[in-house]
Amino acid sequence: MSKSKEYKDSSVYLREMQRACQKINEYVQRTTEKEFLQCLESYDAICMQFSQLGEQVSLLEKHTDKIISHFPDEVDWPAIKALRNRIDHAYATIDAVMIWNFAKEDLAEIEHAVARILKKRYG
């Protein structure tokens, strides 16, 4: 990563995680589960944002301020990264119902945890 792309703190990555969560929420609110399972555009859009969540976790792991080690139990970091890897490397094998359920049942917890970390760490 070039110096111009380096950030002073992890808040940039955490805010990108918030943005991805917000986009997923917007997409989920516009559709039903049945429509989601039949609409490739919604599925693709939501998967892309989950991929972005995982990418931000990967970037956080590499960052010098070690945000993940300071908040290891706040978010299931490995699960988010594993989902990203599955989306990026085995897209055809993903269960769409699992993606829908994750968006409906687990996303709010991630979003709240990221907000808590931002508040605790950066005020």
N, C-alpha and C positions, 0 to 999 in steps of 0.2 A: 504494500500500500504506500503510495507516495505521501510525502509530508502534507501536501495540501488536502489529502483525504483523511488524515488522522484527526481525531476529535479529542478535546480536552477531557471529556468525561463520558460515561456511558449513557447519559441522559438522552443523547441523540438516538441511540439504538432502542432504548426503552420507549421513547416517544414514537418511533417507527412501529414498535409493537402495538402501542395504543392505536395508531392509525390503522393498522391491519385489522385489529379487533373491531374497530368502528365500521370498517368496510364490510367485514363479515356480518356484523349485526344488521347493517343496512340491507345486504343481500338477502339475509334470512327473513327479515321483516316483510320483504316484498313477495314472498312466495310461501306455499305450503310444502309439506314434506312430499306429497304426491307430485306436485309440479316440479320440485327440485329433482326428484328421481327421474323425471322425464325430460328435463331441460338441461342439455349439456352446457349451455352458456352459464347458467347459475352454478352448476357443479364446478366447471372450470374456474370461474371467478373466485369461488370460495376456496377451492384448492390452492389457487395462486396466493391468496392471502395467508393461508396456513403455511405455505412454503415460505413466505416472507417472515412470518413469526419465527420459524425455525432458523432462517438465515440470520435474523437479528440475534438469536441465542448463540449461534456460531461466532458471530462477531463479538458478542459480549465475552465469550470464553477467551478470546484472544486479547481483549482489551486490558490495558495495564492497571486499571483501578479495581479489577477483580470483583466486580459487582456480584457475580454469581456466588463466589465463596463467602461474601458478606451476607447473602440472603439465600442460603442453600435450600431451605424448606419453604420459602415463600411461594415458589412456583415449581412445578414439576418440569424443570429445565430439560432433563433427558427425554421425556415423553414428547415435548414440543419439537426437539431436534430430530427425534426418531420419526415423527410424522412427516417432517420436512423431507427427510431422506427417502422415506417411502414414496412420497408424492413425486419427488424429483427423479428417483431411480427405478421405481416400479409402479408407475402411474396406472397401468392397465390392471393391476391386481388390487387396487383399493376398493373397499366396500363403501359404496355411496351412502348407505344407511349409517355406517360408522361415522362418516364425515358429518352428516346431518346431525346425528346425536351429539357429537363432540361440539359442534357449533351451538346447538340448543342447550346443552347441559353443562359443558365445561368452560366455555369461552368466557362467561361472566366472571368466573373465579380467576382466570388468567388476567383479565382486564383490571379487576379490583386489586389483585396482587401487584401488578405493574404500577398502578397508581399509588399504592402504599409505599412501594420502594422509592418511587420518585419523590414522594413527600418526605420520607424518612431521610433519604440521602441528599436531596437537593433543595428541600424546603418548599 
